[in-house]
Amino acid sequence: MRGIIGRKIGMTHLYRDDVFTPVTVVKAGPCVVVQKKTEEKDGYNALQIGLIEPVKNNKLPKPFLKHIEKANAPVKKLMEIRYEGQPDKEVGEKLFCTMFQEKEKVTVTGVSKGKGFQGVVFRHHFRGGPASHGSMFHRAPGSIGSSSYPSRVWKGMRMAGKMGREKVTVKNLEIVKVDKNKNLIYLKGAIPGGKGSYILICESGRK
């Protein structure tokens, strides 16, 4: 399983065969293998990789610095890539965006933008009540439970609450362009997260 950590830079567009194509620009890597997990020792096979970026050691906790010292690289963000068999990488090995090619399909995982506390109309797309004067029922959720039975609110009831800031995975995104000199990957369409957020790009398991 090939994968790399990146930072979302923003969106722009490219022209492919005179066709307007919206793309998301990602600063992908370079990354370094920090830890190699095995089924015998950890219960599953995985590679823990870190994104190489400038960071001061006094800004990181000492246990974290001890953990990444074998990688011998400045790392602040760690992510894991699961493997079915034994990982073919070793601790300290570098990973670059050139592991992916143009027109290849990948899976992108990130954290969506946080929207804060929102009502049911925005959060769950409820229709709401009449907007006319005197209605007194505009954007309220309505009935959430009967009085006689069950005399409580069902678990999982769609109500107002915190929205966004959730782990989101988008599959089968096409790579439009790979810039190995600037470590940039151009992905077709949009990806979860805001500008500057971390994402994980892995090869797609679906053909």
C-alpha positions, 0 to 999 in steps of 0.5 A: 500500500503506497501512501503519503502525507500532504498539506492542502494548499488550495484550489485552482484549475488546469486545462487538459486537452482544452477542457477546464478541470478544477483541481486541488493542490496538495504539498505532498511530502517528503515523508519519512518512515518513523515506525514499522508495526508488525502483527506479532508485536503490535497486532497489525501490520502498518507503517507510521510515517511523518511529514518532514517540515521545519519545526523547533524541538522546544515546541514538541514534547520530549516523548514525541522527540524520543519516538522520532529520533530514529527517523532522523528528520524534523517531523510534527505530524504522524499518520499510519498506513495499514498493510495486509502483509509485511511492510516493504519499507524500513525506518528512516526511509524517505517517501516522495510524491513521485510514487504516484503517477498522472491519471492514477486513482487515489483515496484521500482522507482528511478532517472536514471543516468545522461549522460549529453548533448548527440547527437542523435546517443547515445540519440535516437539511430539514425543510422548516416551517412556513416563512409567513408572518404569524407562523411562529414555526420557521426553523424549529425541529418539530416533534422529537418524541411522543408523550405517552410512548416512548416518553423519551427521545429516541437515540440517534434523533436528528437534532441541532448540534456540532457540525463538521470536523469529522474524518472524511474519506473520498475514493477514486480521485484522479491525479491530474499532475505531479510536480516532483520539483515542488512536491506538489500533487494536483487532484481532480475536484475537491477534498475534505479540509481547509487550507493548510490541513493535513491529508493522507493520500493512498493508492485506491483499492478499487479498480 
